[in-house]
Amino acid sequence: MSLIDDKHRDELRAAGWHSRGYLPHFDGIELPQFITFNLADSIPYQVIQRWQRELKSVKSEEHKLLLRRRVEKYLDQGYGQALLRDPRIGGMVQDSLLKFDGVRYSLFAWVVMPNHVHSLMTRSEEFELKSILHSIKSYTAHRANKILQREGKFWFDDYFDRYIRSEKHFCKTVEYIENNPVKAGLCAKPGDWPFSSASFRKVVE
């Protein structure tokens, strides 16, 4: 099955992307975004501060790209307690992402990793991304702490996001998200990881 089926292709067009055979055209509707948020202990603050210092002389856009790559590589090492590995927590976070799909946003792909979450979504016009993520993180932090009988910070304060530039970029992002558990050595095939859109697609197939 193609990484982007007819339904998702229609949703991508509805989000504003159209191919004219050379460059993608954006008509002004909200863009799909690749979003990553992670557990509070998944990256030590001093590590990010060191990266910021090292990349200070790099141009703004390149700085963002290099920082994001470093963050993603670090997260895949599974640093910290990796509380999302607990099926109760991973499943609950996945359910929270799905709850407002089609209401606050259109969710195209996702994966809940042991210490971070990747998603590809287009927010609804009336909802800001920061409000969407605040709601998800606030609810899941409260529920996770209750389930695990723990206290304290659950999620890292900030999140990382990147606009999708084209249909090709969209497809590569879906592939990246769903292949993340394989790359991290957690399973053999994307569909084997239970907390991901690849697993949902496997069931449908």
Secondary structure, 3 states (H helix, E strand, C coil): CCCCCHHHHHHHHHCCEEECCCCEEECCCCCCEEEEEEECCCCCHHHHHHHHHHCCCCCHHHHHHHHHHHHHHHHCCCCCCCHHHCHHHHHHHHHHHHHCECCCEEEEEEEECCCEEEEEEEECCCCCHHHHHHHHHHHHHHHHHHHHCCCCCCECCCCEEEECCCHHHHHHHHHHHHHHHHHCCCCCCHHHCCCEHHHHHHHHC
